[in-house]
Amino acid sequence: MADNKEKYIEWGHSTYIPIYSKPWWMDAVCGRDNWDVWLYYSGNEILAAMPYYLEERNGYKYITKAPLTQNNGIIFIEGKDRKKATQLGFEEKVIDEACRYINTLGLGVYEQQYQTTFHNWIPFMWHGYSVIPRISFIIEDTKNYDTVYNNYTVNRRRKVRKGRESIHRLVDVDKKIFYNEHKKIFEKQGLSCPFSYELWDRLHEACTKHNACKIIASEDEKKRIMSLIFLVFDEQCVYFLLGGNIPEFSSLETYSALMDEGIKMAGEKGLRFDFEGSVIKRIYHTYKEFGGVPRTYYRIRKVFEPEILKREQELQIKNLEMTK
């Protein structure tokens, strides 16, 4: 379907494609040969597209979440003069066709997370898919910084002020330094970094080439990095992708100050700010304290191979027994 990719690239010149579904992003995080795209036409006009990452696990093919990628799913053209019922009917027709296409791929599992703007998931259920709700926190209007700042909780404003006072200067660090410092966040928890330097290098290079990213790091007087964040952005939104406190400096709250800087940047660009979601309680509360509004997005999933379903159910039973 190389021809489909070329048409998708051309379609993106006139259609908003969220950053996580842009062809250059998919090339960077998936590898050029590991992703594809399905297109929906009306006559010769493309009205919807579904980019997807394809990988093999234990002899089965999976459409699944790409590395460092919040969502993909179907991108729909919204008709300017369409009534809501007409738009929903159009989306249902596209989903029906997409499900028919997915059935031809010989998959073991289909699993994609959709954008927060997608809500018409019921047609997927009619095709036997499960729908799992998730939460992302978003500040929709960042243009007036004073208004945004006043929507922070008292506790978060205190932490932002403390963080500002603790920072000697803000810097844009080299990608190697970012990766090595970012690893410390996981090592403190006894974990290895969940993505390789090679993947990070490709993504950073692609985002830099397309003027779609910003690293912000905080330093103390000794030029030691205390916290850092990596933001990516498209035509509509700034997304917090990576970052956190360097463990030995976590009490200084410089990470809160960096997030505040990221929100300021979104306001300067006139874009939304998306914290992205987390089911971890402390992270959930952090995003809430910045005044982010919870927005539901959906993980759409279907298991096609009985053996995979059997394994998953056995694992669920085992985990249940271990909690007793």
Buried (B, 14 or more C-beta within 10 A) or exposed (E): EEEBBEBBBEBBEEBEBBBBBBBBBBBBBBBEEBBBBBBBEEEEEBBBBBBBBBBEEEEBBBBBBBBBBBBBBBBBBEEEEEEEEEBBEBBBBBBBBBBEEBEEBEBBBBBBBBBBEBEBBEBBEEBEBBEEEBBBBBBEEBEEBEEBBEBBEEEBBEBBBBBBEBBBEBBEBEBEBBBBBBBBBEEBEEEEBEBEEEBBBBBBEBBEEBEBBBBBBBBBEEEEBBBBBBBBBBEBBBBBBBBBBBEEBBEBBBBBBBBBBBBBBBBEBEBBBBBBBBEEEEBBEBBBBBBBEEBEBBBBBBBBBEEBEEEEEEEEEEEEEEEE
